[in-house]
C-alpha cells in the first residue's frame, strides 16, 4: 500500500530510467522529498507550509513508475501533482509538462482552492516544490544575499559606510524553507540578524544546517547578543522563539535599535500563519477544524505585525516586504498603511531583471560535492570580471551546507546563462563532471512571473497584473527544448495573486543537450529582457541591443544592430 516513507534520490552515474532527461526528473522529484530538503516529507510538503511535490503518495508512486519507463519521444503530463497521461512527442520535446494550482480567474481564491483540494482534485505547488527543482534553503539564498547587498549599498548612500551590513541589526521572522536563508544572507553581508520563529524545530534545523548561528534564551537575551555583535561590527545570526505579531510590536515599543526590517513568515496562506493567542502546538488542529475563524485571526495578527513594521520605518529603519503577501493580508484585515513600505523587487532587484539576471541553479545528479566544486571553478573562470559573483561563489563554497543532492545557485543574466550551461555540458562530456547536471532556476525570475505584490510590483507601465508573460515564457521553453516545463498559480504570494513558470534543462554531455541548452538558456532570460523593454526600462533596452535580442516594436525605421535601416541588413 502506498504511503509515507523516506525518499532519497539515487546517486552515481548509472541510469534507473531510459535516459538522462527522465533520470534527472526522477532524481529531482525524489530530492525534493529528501528529509534533508523537505519541511514535512511525510506529507509531501517541500516548503512554504503547503507546497507539495506530489498530490498524494499514490500519485508520487505513479510518477516514479512512469518516469522509469518513459521513452525518449514521450511526454508525461502532470496535473497538480498527479500524472494524468503519457503522449508521444519527439526528442526535442520536454519529457514532463506540469501545471499546478491553476484556477479560472473568478474561482482563484483560497476558499475554492481548498474545496477542490479537499476533493483530491488539486494541490498547491508553490514555485519549485511542484516543479521539482527545489535545492533546499540555498535556492533562495543568493537572491536574499543580493537583496541585502543592495540594502547595504543604499544605507551607505544615506548613512555612509562601506556598503556592507556591518554595524547594523536586521529584524525578521520566519525560518522555514525560504526564510531560513535570511540569517546567512545577512551575515554573509557582514550584519547581525535577529530572526523570530514560532516553531522550535525550524530554529534548530537552521542551526544544524549552518544557516543560523545561535538560539537565544529570550527576547532580551537575543537583543543583548545582537547589540554586542553590532558594536563589535561582527556578523551574527540569532534565532528567538516566539510569535512575530507579538514580538515586533514589543520591540518597537521598547525602542529596540533596529536598522532593517523584513519578514519571511508563511503569510501568503493565512492557515500557515500563527495568530496571536494560539499555541503553536494547537495551530494545525485549529486551522483544520475552523479555517474561516483561523484565517480572520491570522489576518488580524498580520495587521499588527505589519503595523509594527511601518512603525520601525517611521522611526528611521529600512523596511521592505520580501514577497510573502503579508501586506495584502494586513490590508484585508483593515490596516490602511499596509503598503507604506515597498516590496524588495521594485526597491532593489528590478535593475537586475532588466539585464536578464536571475536565480540560475544546478544540481549534481551524481550526488558528489566534487562536481559542484568543479562547476564553481568553471563559473569563476567564465566571468572573471564579476567581483560580486566571485565573492558569492567563494562564500557559498565555504559556508553553504548541501541539502540532498549537492547544488549551487548564482545570479546570471542574458548572454551568461547559456555560456555557463554549455561549459557544464562540455564538462560532463569530458568526464570532468562525473554525471549529468539538472540546470534550472527559481520561478522568481526576470520574465517568468506575473505577481503584483512581488516580482511585477510597480512596473513602469502599470502592467503589474498582465499574466501573458509567464505563459509566453513557458511556451518558449517548451519550443526551445527544455527537459521539463511547469506553469503554476499562486506560489509565494497565494491564490489569485500570481502566475509563474519554470524550466529545467539537463546537461548530459551530448551534442543534442548542448543545442537545447544554447536555446533554452538564451531564450528563457530573453523573455525577461523583452518583458522589461516592453515596459519601458532603458536598462532592458540597452541589454537587448547588446545581446542582440530582437524587439519588433523597436525595429521599424530604427537602425538595427548592424547599423542598417530595418529591412536592409544582409542585402
C-alpha positions as CSV (number, residue, x, y, z in Angstrom):
1,X,0.0,0.0,0.0
2,X,1.3,3.4,-1.0
3,X,2.1,5.8,1.9
4,X,4.8,7.9,3.7
5,X,8.3,6.5,3.6
6,X,11.8,8.0,3.5
7,X,12.7,9.2,-0.1
8,X,16.2,9.8,-1.4
9,X,17.4,10.3,-4.9
10,X,19.8,7.7,-6.4
11,X,23.4,8.8,-6.7
12,X,26.1,8.0,-9.2
13,X,26.2,7.7,-13.0
14,X,24.1,4.6,-13.5
15,X,20.6,5.1,-15.1
16,X,17.5,3.7,-13.4
17,X,15.4,5.1,-16.4
18,X,15.7,5.0,-20.2
19,X,17.6,8.3,-20.5
20,X,19.2,11.1,-18.5
21,X,16.3,13.6,-19.1
22,X,13.9,11.1,-17.4
23,X,16.6,10.2,-14.8
24,X,17.1,13.9,-13.9
25,X,13.3,14.4,-13.5
26,X,13.1,11.3,-11.3
27,X,16.0,12.3,-9.1
28,X,14.9,15.9,-8.7
29,X,11.4,14.8,-7.7
30,X,12.9,12.4,-5.2
31,X,15.4,15.0,-4.0
32,X,12.5,17.4,-3.3
33,X,11.3,14.9,-0.7
34,X,14.6,14.0,0.8
35,X,14.4,14.5,4.6
36,X,17.4,16.9,4.4
37,X,15.5,19.0,1.9
38,X,11.7,18.9,2.6
39,X,10.0,20.6,5.5
40,X,7.4,17.8,6.0
41,X,8.3,15.0,3.7
42,X,5.8,12.5,5.1
43,X,3.1,14.9,4.0
44,X,4.8,15.5,0.6
45,X,5.3,19.2,1.7
46,X,8.6,20.6,0.4
47,X,8.5,24.2,1.7
48,X,6.2,27.2,2.3
49,X,3.9,25.4,4.7
50,X,1.8,23.7,2.0
51,X,4.0,23.5,-1.2
52,X,3.9,19.9,-2.4
53,X,6.0,17.8,-4.8
54,X,3.1,15.4,-5.5
55,X,-0.6,15.4,-4.7
56,X,-0.6,12.2,-2.7
57,X,1.5,9.1,-2.3
58,X,-0.2,7.0,-5.0
59,X,0.4,9.9,-7.4
60,X,4.0,10.0,-6.3
61,X,4.4,6.3,-6.9
62,X,2.7,6.6,-10.3
63,X,5.1,9.4,-11.4
64,X,8.1,7.4,-10.3
65,X,6.9,4.3,-12.1
66,X,6.1,6.3,-15.3
67,X,9.4,8.1,-15.3
68,X,11.3,4.8,-15.1
69,X,9.5,3.6,-18.3
70,X,9.2,6.9,-20.2
71,X,10.7,6.8,-23.7
72,X,12.9,9.5,-25.4
73,X,9.9,10.6,-27.5
74,X,7.3,10.6,-24.8
75,X,6.0,13.3,-22.5
76,X,4.3,12.7,-19.2
77,X,1.5,15.2,-18.3
78,X,1.2,16.2,-14.6
79,X,-2.0,18.0,-13.4
80,X,-1.5,19.4,-9.9
81,X,0.8,16.7,-8.7
82,X,-0.9,13.7,-10.4
83,X,0.3,12.1,-13.6
84,X,-2.7,12.0,-16.0
85,X,-1.2,10.9,-19.3
86,X,1.7,10.0,-21.5
87,X,1.7,11.2,-25.1
88,X,4.1,10.6,-28.0
89,X,6.0,13.8,-28.9
90,X,9.7,13.9,-30.0
91,X,13.2,14.0,-28.7
92,X,13.3,17.9,-28.5
93,X,10.0,18.0,-26.5
94,X,10.1,18.1,-22.7
95,X,9.8,14.7,-21.0
96,X,7.4,16.2,-18.4
97,X,4.9,19.1,-18.5
98,X,3.5,20.2,-15.2
99,X,0.6,22.5,-14.3
100,X,-0.1,23.2,-10.7
101,X,-2.9,25.1,-8.8
102,X,-4.3,26.8,-11.8
103,X,-7.9,28.1,-11.4
104,X,-10.1,30.2,-13.6
105,X,-10.0,33.9,-12.5
106,X,-13.3,34.2,-10.7
107,X,-12.6,30.9,-8.8
108,X,-8.9,31.7,-8.0
109,X,-9.2,32.2,-4.2
110,X,-8.2,30.2,-1.2
111,X,-11.8,29.0,-0.3
112,X,-12.4,27.5,-3.7
113,X,-8.9,26.0,-3.9
114,X,-9.3,24.4,-0.5
115,X,-12.7,22.9,-1.5
116,X,-11.1,21.4,-4.6
117,X,-8.1,20.3,-2.7
118,X,-10.3,18.5,-0.1
119,X,-11.9,16.7,-3.0
120,X,-8.5,15.5,-4.1
121,X,-8.6,17.4,-7.4
122,X,-5.6,19.8,-7.0
123,X,-2.6,20.7,-4.9
124,X,-0.5,23.8,-4.1
125,X,2.8,23.6,-5.9
126,X,4.4,26.7,-4.6
127,X,7.2,27.6,-7.0
128,X,9.9,24.9,-7.1
129,X,8.2,22.3,-5.0
130,X,5.7,21.2,-7.7
131,X,8.3,21.7,-10.4
132,X,11.0,19.5,-8.9
133,X,13.9,21.9,-8.8
134,X,13.9,22.9,-5.1
135,X,17.5,22.6,-3.8
136,X,17.0,23.4,-0.1
137,X,17.3,26.8,1.5
138,X,20.3,27.6,-0.8
139,X,17.8,28.0,-3.6
140,X,16.7,31.4,-2.2
141,X,20.0,32.2,-0.5
142,X,21.7,34.2,-3.2
143,X,18.6,36.2,-4.1
144,X,18.4,37.1,-0.4
145,X,22.1,37.8,-0.4
146,X,21.8,40.1,-3.4
147,X,18.8,41.9,-1.8
148,X,20.7,42.6,1.5
149,X,23.8,43.6,-0.5
150,X,21.5,46.2,-2.2
151,X,20.2,47.3,1.2
152,X,23.8,47.8,2.4
153,X,24.6,49.9,-0.7
154,X,21.5,52.0,-0.1
155,X,22.4,52.6,3.5
156,X,25.9,53.6,2.5
157,X,24.4,56.3,0.4
158,X,22.3,57.7,3.1
159,X,24.3,56.9,6.3
160,X,27.8,56.4,5.0
161,X,29.8,53.2,5.4
162,X,31.4,50.6,3.3
163,X,28.3,49.2,1.6
164,X,28.2,46.1,3.8
165,X,25.8,45.5,6.7
166,X,28.5,45.7,9.3
167,X,27.3,47.6,12.4
168,X,23.6,47.0,11.6
169,X,20.8,44.8,13.1
170,X,18.2,43.2,10.8
171,X,14.9,42.1,12.4
172,X,12.9,39.5,10.6
173,X,10.7,36.4,11.1
174,X,10.2,33.1,9.5
175,X,12.9,30.4,9.4
176,X,11.3,27.9,7.0
177,X,12.4,26.7,3.6
178,X,12.5,30.2,2.2
179,X,13.0,32.4,5.3
180,X,15.8,30.2,6.6
181,X,18.1,31.9,4.0
182,X,17.8,35.3,5.7
183,X,20.2,34.8,8.7
184,X,23.0,33.5,6.5
185,X,22.4,36.2,3.8
186,X,22.7,38.9,6.4
187,X,25.9,37.6,8.0
188,X,27.4,37.0,4.5
189,X,27.0,40.7,4.1
190,X,28.6,41.4,7.5
191,X,25.5,42.2,9.5
192,X,23.6,41.0,12.6
193,X,20.3,39.2,12.1
194,X,17.6,38.8,14.8
195,X,15.2,36.1,13.5
196,X,11.9,35.1,15.1
197,X,10.1,31.8,14.6
198,X,7.2,30.2,16.4
199,X,8.4,26.7,15.6
200,X,11.4,25.5,17.7
201,X,12.1,22.8,15.1
202,X,12.7,25.4,12.4
203,X,15.3,27.2,14.6
204,X,17.1,24.0,15.4
205,X,17.1,22.9,11.8
206,X,18.7,26.2,10.6
207,X,21.4,25.9,13.2
208,X,22.0,22.3,12.2
209,X,22.4,23.3,8.5
210,X,24.6,26.3,9.5
211,X,22.2,29.0,8.2
212,X,21.7,30.3,11.8
213,X,24.4,30.8,14.4
214,X,22.8,30.7,17.8
215,X,19.4,30.4,19.6
216,X,18.7,32.9,22.3
217,X,17.0,32.1,25.6
218,X,14.7,35.0,25.4
219,X,14.0,38.2,23.5
220,X,16.1,40.2,26.0
221,X,19.0,37.7,25.6
222,X,18.6,38.0,21.8
223,X,18.9,41.8,21.9
224,X,22.0,41.7,24.1
225,X,23.7,39.3,21.7
226,X,22.6,41.4,18.7
227,X,23.8,44.8,20.1
228,X,27.1,43.3,21.4
229,X,27.9,41.9,17.9
230,X,26.7,45.1,16.2
231,X,29.0,47.2,18.4
232,X,31.9,44.9,17.5
233,X,30.9,45.0,13.8
234,X,30.9,41.2,13.8
235,X,28.4,39.2,11.8
236,X,26.0,37.1,13.9
237,X,22.6,35.5,13.4
238,X,20.3,34.8,16.4
239,X,17.1,32.8,16.5
240,X,14.4,33.6,19.1
241,X,11.3,31.5,19.7
242,X,8.0,33.5,19.6
243,X,5.2,34.9,17.6
244,X,6.3,37.8,15.3
245,X,2.9,39.5,15.7
246,X,3.6,39.8,19.4
247,X,7.4,40.3,19.5
248,X,7.7,43.0,16.8
249,X,5.3,45.4,18.5
250,X,7.1,44.8,21.8
251,X,10.5,45.6,20.2
252,X,9.1,48.7,18.7
253,X,7.5,49.9,21.9
254,X,10.8,49.3,23.7
255,X,12.8,51.3,21.2
256,X,15.0,48.4,20.1
257,X,17.9,49.7,17.9
258,X,16.8,48.0,14.6
259,X,18.2,49.2,11.3
260,X,16.5,46.9,8.8
261,X,13.2,45.1,9.0
262,X,11.6,42.5,6.7
263,X,9.6,39.3,7.0
264,X,9.5,35.7,5.6
265,X,6.7,34.0,7.6
266,X,4.3,31.9,5.5
267,X,1.9,34.8,5.3
268,X,0.8,34.0,1.7
269,X,-1.5,31.4,3.2
270,X,-3.4,32.6,6.4
271,X,-3.7,29.0,7.5
272,X,0.1,28.8,7.8
273,X,0.5,32.0,9.9
274,X,0.1,31.6,13.7
275,X,-2.4,34.0,15.2
276,X,-1.6,35.7,18.5
277,X,-3.1,33.9,21.5
278,X,-2.9,30.5,19.8
279,X,-0.3,27.9,21.0
280,X,1.9,26.6,18.2
281,X,1.0,23.0,19.2
282,X,-2.7,23.8,18.6
283,X,-2.2,25.6,15.3
284,X,-2.7,22.6,12.8
285,X,-5.8,21.3,14.6
286,X,-7.4,24.8,14.9
287,X,-6.7,25.6,11.2
288,X,-8.2,22.3,10.0
289,X,-11.3,22.5,12.2
290,X,-12.1,26.2,11.9
291,X,-10.4,27.6,8.8
292,X,-12.6,30.7,8.4
293,X,-12.1,31.7,12.1
294,X,-8.4,30.9,11.9
295,X,-8.0,33.0,8.8
296,X,-9.6,36.0,10.3
297,X,-7.5,35.8,13.4
298,X,-4.3,35.3,11.4
299,X,-5.0,38.3,9.2
300,X,-5.7,40.5,12.3
301,X,-2.3,39.3,13.7
302,X,-0.6,40.1,10.4
303,X,-2.1,43.6,10.6
304,X,-0.4,44.1,14.0
305,X,2.8,42.6,12.6
306,X,2.8,45.0,9.5
307,X,1.8,47.9,11.7
308,X,4.9,47.4,13.7
309,X,7.0,47.2,10.5
310,X,5.6,50.5,9.5
311,X,6.4,51.9,13.0
312,X,10.0,50.9,12.5
313,X,10.0,52.6,9.2
314,X,8.6,55.8,10.8
315,X,11.4,55.5,13.3
316,X,14.1,55.5,10.5
317,X,14.6,51.8,9.7
318,X,14.9,50.4,6.2
319,X,11.8,48.3,5.8
320,X,10.7,46.1,2.9
321,X,8.4,43.3,2.0
322,X,10.2,40.1,1.0
323,X,7.4,38.8,-1.2
324,X,5.2,36.7,1.1
325,X,2.0,38.8,0.7
326,X,1.9,39.9,4.3
327,X,1.0,43.5,3.2
328,X,-2.0,42.2,1.2
329,X,-3.3,40.1,4.1
330,X,-2.9,43.0,6.5
331,X,-4.9,45.3,4.2
332,X,-7.6,42.7,4.1
333,X,-7.7,42.9,7.9
334,X,-8.3,46.6,7.6
335,X,-4.9,48.1,8.2
336,X,-4.7,51.2,5.9
337,X,-1.0,51.7,5.8
338,X,-0.1,48.2,4.8
339,X,1.6,49.2,1.6
340,X,3.6,52.1,3.1
341,X,6.8,50.2,2.6
342,X,7.9,48.7,-0.8
343,X,8.4,45.1,-2.0
344,X,12.0,44.0,-2.4
345,X,11.8,43.8,-6.2
346,X,11.0,47.4,-7.0
347,X,13.2,48.6,-4.2
348,X,16.3,46.6,-5.0
349,X,16.1,43.9,-7.7
350,X,14.4,45.3,-10.8
351,X,17.6,46.7,-12.4
352,X,19.0,43.1,-12.4
353,X,15.8,41.8,-14.0
354,X,16.3,44.3,-16.8
355,X,19.6,42.7,-17.6
356,X,18.0,39.2,-17.7
357,X,19.6,38.4,-14.4
358,X,18.0,36.0,-12.0
359,X,18.4,32.8,-9.9
360,X,20.2,30.3,-12.2
361,X,20.7,27.0,-10.3
362,X,22.0,23.5,-11.0
363,X,22.2,20.2,-9.1
364,X,24.8,17.4,-9.4
365,X,22.8,14.2,-10.2
366,X,25.9,12.2,-9.1
367,X,25.5,13.3,-5.5
368,X,29.2,14.1,-5.5
369,X,30.1,17.5,-4.0
370,X,33.3,17.5,-6.1
371,X,31.1,18.0,-9.2
372,X,29.7,21.3,-7.7
373,X,33.3,22.3,-6.8
374,X,34.2,21.8,-10.5
375,X,31.3,23.9,-11.6
376,X,32.2,26.6,-9.1
377,X,35.7,26.8,-10.7
378,X,34.1,27.0,-14.2
379,X,31.9,29.9,-13.2
380,X,34.8,31.8,-11.8
381,X,36.8,31.1,-15.0
382,X,33.9,32.2,-17.3
383,X,33.2,35.5,-15.5
384,X,36.5,36.7,-14.0
385,X,35.4,40.4,-14.1
386,X,32.3,39.9,-12.0
387,X,33.7,40.5,-8.5
388,X,30.3,40.2,-6.7
389,X,29.7,36.8,-8.4
390,X,33.2,35.7,-7.4
391,X,32.6,36.7,-3.8
392,X,29.3,34.8,-3.7
393,X,30.8,31.6,-5.2
394,X,33.7,31.7,-2.7
395,X,31.4,32.3,0.3
396,X,28.9,29.7,-0.8
397,X,31.7,27.1,-1.1
398,X,32.8,27.9,2.4
399,X,29.5,28.4,4.2
400,X,26.7,26.6,2.4
401,X,25.8,23.1,3.6
402,X,24.3,21.0,0.9
403,X,20.8,19.5,1.5
404,X,20.1,16.4,-0.6
405,X,21.8,16.4,-3.9
406,X,24.7,18.9,-4.0
407,X,23.7,22.0,-5.8
408,X,24.6,25.6,-6.4
409,X,22.8,28.8,-7.4
410,X,24.1,32.1,-8.7
411,X,22.5,35.1,-10.5
412,X,23.4,35.2,-14.1
413,X,21.9,37.3,-16.9
414,X,21.3,37.4,-20.6
415,X,24.4,36.1,-22.5
416,X,25.7,34.4,-19.4
417,X,23.4,31.5,-18.6
418,X,23.9,29.9,-22.0
419,X,27.7,30.2,-21.7
420,X,27.6,28.5,-18.2
421,X,25.3,25.8,-19.4
422,X,27.3,24.9,-22.4
423,X,30.5,24.8,-20.4
424,X,28.8,22.5,-17.9
425,X,27.7,20.2,-20.8
426,X,31.2,20.1,-22.1
427,X,32.5,19.2,-18.6
428,X,30.0,16.3,-18.5
429,X,31.1,15.1,-21.9
430,X,34.8,15.2,-21.0
431,X,34.3,13.4,-17.7
432,X,35.4,16.4,-15.6
433,X,32.0,16.1,-14.0
434,X,31.1,12.6,-13.1
435,X,27.4,12.6,-14.1
436,X,24.8,15.0,-15.7
437,X,23.6,18.2,-14.1
438,X,20.0,19.4,-13.9
439,X,20.1,23.1,-14.7
440,X,17.0,25.2,-13.7
441,X,16.0,28.3,-11.8
442,X,13.6,29.7,-9.3
443,X,10.2,30.8,-10.7
444,X,11.1,34.1,-9.2
445,X,12.9,35.2,-12.4
446,X,13.2,38.1,-14.8
447,X,10.5,37.0,-17.3
448,X,8.7,34.1,-15.8
449,X,6.2,35.6,-13.4
450,X,3.3,38.0,-13.0
451,X,2.9,38.8,-9.4
452,X,1.7,42.4,-8.5
453,X,2.7,42.0,-4.8
454,X,6.2,40.8,-5.6
455,X,8.1,40.4,-8.9
456,X,6.0,42.7,-11.0
457,X,5.0,45.2,-8.3
458,X,5.1,48.9,-9.5
459,X,6.1,48.1,-13.2
460,X,6.9,51.3,-15.0
461,X,4.0,50.9,-17.5
462,X,1.4,49.7,-14.9
463,X,1.4,46.2,-16.3
464,X,1.8,44.5,-12.9
465,X,-1.1,42.1,-13.3
466,X,-0.6,41.2,-17.0
467,X,-0.2,37.4,-16.9
468,X,0.6,36.8,-20.6
469,X,4.3,36.9,-19.9
470,X,4.8,33.7,-17.8
471,X,2.7,31.8,-20.3
472,X,4.8,33.0,-23.2
473,X,7.9,32.1,-21.1
474,X,6.7,28.6,-20.6
475,X,5.8,28.1,-24.3
476,X,9.2,29.4,-25.4
477,X,10.9,27.0,-23.1
478,X,8.9,24.1,-24.5
479,X,9.7,25.2,-28.0
480,X,13.4,25.6,-27.1
481,X,13.9,22.1,-25.8
482,X,13.7,22.2,-22.0
483,X,13.7,18.9,-20.2
484,X,10.6,19.8,-18.2
485,X,8.4,22.9,-18.0
486,X,5.9,24.0,-15.4
487,X,3.1,26.6,-15.1
488,X,1.9,27.4,-11.6
489,X,-0.6,29.7,-9.9
490,X,-0.2,31.4,-6.6
491,X,3.3,30.3,-5.5
492,X,5.0,32.5,-2.9
493,X,2.1,35.0,-2.6
494,X,-1.1,33.0,-2.5
495,X,-4.1,32.1,-4.6
496,X,-5.3,34.8,-7.1
497,X,-2.0,36.7,-6.8
498,X,0.4,35.3,-9.3
499,X,1.1,33.1,-12.3
500,X,4.6,31.8,-12.9
501,X,6.6,29.3,-15.0
502,X,9.7,27.2,-14.6
503,X,12.0,25.1,-16.7
504,X,14.8,22.6,-16.1
505,X,17.3,21.6,-18.8
506,X,19.6,18.6,-18.4
507,X,23.3,18.8,-19.3
508,X,24.1,15.2,-20.1
509,X,27.2,15.8,-22.3
510,X,25.6,15.0,-25.6
511,X,25.6,17.4,-28.7
512,X,21.7,17.4,-28.5
513,X,21.8,18.6,-24.9
514,X,24.3,21.3,-26.0
515,X,21.9,22.5,-28.7
516,X,18.9,22.6,-26.2
517,X,20.9,24.4,-23.6
518,X,22.0,27.1,-26.0
519,X,18.4,27.8,-27.0
520,X,16.7,27.5,-23.6
521,X,19.3,29.4,-21.6
522,X,19.3,32.2,-24.2
523,X,15.5,32.4,-24.7
524,X,14.4,31.9,-21.1
525,X,16.1,35.0,-19.7
526,X,15.5,36.7,-23.0
527,X,11.7,36.8,-22.3
528,X,12.6,38.8,-19.2
529,X,14.6,41.3,-21.2
530,X,11.7,41.6,-23.7
531,X,9.2,42.0,-20.9
532,X,11.1,44.9,-19.4
533,X,11.8,46.5,-22.7
534,X,8.1,46.4,-23.4
535,X,7.5,48.1,-20.0
536,X,9.9,51.0,-21.0
537,X,13.0,50.3,-18.9
538,X,16.1,51.8,-20.6
539,X,18.4,49.3,-18.9
540,X,16.5,46.5,-20.6
541,X,16.7,48.3,-24.0
542,X,20.4,48.5,-23.6
543,X,20.6,44.8,-22.7
544,X,18.6,43.9,-25.8
545,X,20.9,46.0,-28.0
546,X,24.0,44.5,-26.5
547,X,22.8,40.9,-26.6
548,X,21.0,41.0,-30.0
549,X,17.5,40.4,-28.6
550,X,15.1,41.4,-31.4
551,X,12.2,43.7,-30.3
552,X,9.8,44.1,-33.2
553,X,8.2,47.3,-31.9
554,X,11.7,48.9,-31.7
555,X,12.7,47.9,-35.2
556,X,10.6,49.9,-37.7
557,X,12.7,52.7,-39.0
558,X,15.3,52.4,-36.3
559,X,18.8,51.1,-37.5
560,X,19.3,47.5,-36.4
561,X,22.4,46.2,-34.6
562,X,24.4,46.3,-37.9
563,X,23.6,50.0,-38.4
564,X,21.5,49.4,-41.5
565,X,17.9,50.6,-41.6
566,X,15.4,47.9,-40.9
567,X,14.9,45.5,-43.8
568,X,18.3,46.3,-45.4
569,X,20.5,44.1,-43.2
570,X,22.1,41.3,-45.1
571,X,21.3,42.8,-48.6
